[in-house]
Amino acid sequence: MSLGYKRVVVTGIGAITPLGRTAPEYWEGLINGVSGADLIKQFDASKFKTRFACEVKDFNPESYFERKEARKLDRYSQFAIVAADEAVKHANLTQEGINHDRVGVIWASGIGGMITFIDEMRNFFSGDGTPRFNPFFIPKMILDIAAGHISMRYGFRGPNFCTVSACASSTNALIDALTYVRLGVADAIICGGSEAVITEAGIGGFNAMKALSERNNEPAIASRPFDLNRDGFVMGEGGGAIIVEEYEHAKRRGANILVEIAGGGMSADAHHLTAPHPEGLGAFNVMKNALADANMKPEDIQYINVHGTSTPLGDISEVTAIQRVFGEHAYNVNISSTKSMTGHLLGAAGAVEGIAAIYSVINDTCPPTINHFTDDPVFDPRLNFTFTNAQKRTINAALSNTFGFGGHNASIIFKKFRE
């Protein structure tokens, strides 16, 4: 971190995930090794190659919104608002004296309102060709609208936009929030991401790429990062929100500081549309960049929440990069993929996995990588993938990785807060 930057802390979190509809429920599911995968209930997937996913369980929008309001919101925006509401309440960001002109919202999604788009196209093509579209079609679908909804809900008038970098999107949102607060542009920013693409097009499109697991008879054990027989990722959905705040501002208002954000890094593979760099070059660069930005050494990190999607090539590329960056210290670091439990939340992955990293620092606990059955000889057996069970250890700093199609890479580091 360069001289003159302001310190940046986290003062609130919120999450709605396949493991629970609040951040504490999500963490409880993680440390207990719960799988969120099951047969898809949102549409008839019986003819698809993949018929399961990690859905948010028993989600009823009318438990959170008036019916008229809910109909104006795509599912991804509903998730965004639910997570943001929890985080804002957790941080007490509505207390008297907050300057709303200096509180921003930076949200993320990889795809946005896919459900809305599919519904409108289905209605159009099932009719007589007369163009009859819902007047809320465009504002429900567009990627940036979740940030707009959150700002309007609370009257926050600071920086407001949406980041899009595929599965790195919400880590990029976090890094943008870190930057704006560091530079004094805002006192606090609600940031995070949400995704809701468990749809015919979402599952069918990723099936066509051969990216998804097809273990339809055993969905709960289908997401198996680093296992010899991994066969693709499991789609997830949900959202995560993190309140990023300038330290002195948080201190003045008596906020409960959870962790400090030490730094973040970004890079590009510049290699392939969907495949990772075979030598993990982009992943290597992004972790080095994050450490440099945080003014930290590899030895300062105790836990890495890896991208770890459970794809044959992706897992190898990331572990190769970790060993290059961390050297001998790689054997002293806990590594785990929480996607083994939540599935892959695409543009929301960085936010919900960032929250897992935050909890790991607070609780000195590494969540596990579940569903490990057979060692893959390509991985060094001295590495600690935290298989099966959560592990207790002192965690002064945790790093979270996210990588997206197009070669987008983003990493962020959280550390224990000390005065």
Disulfide bonds with the S-S distance in Angstrom:
none
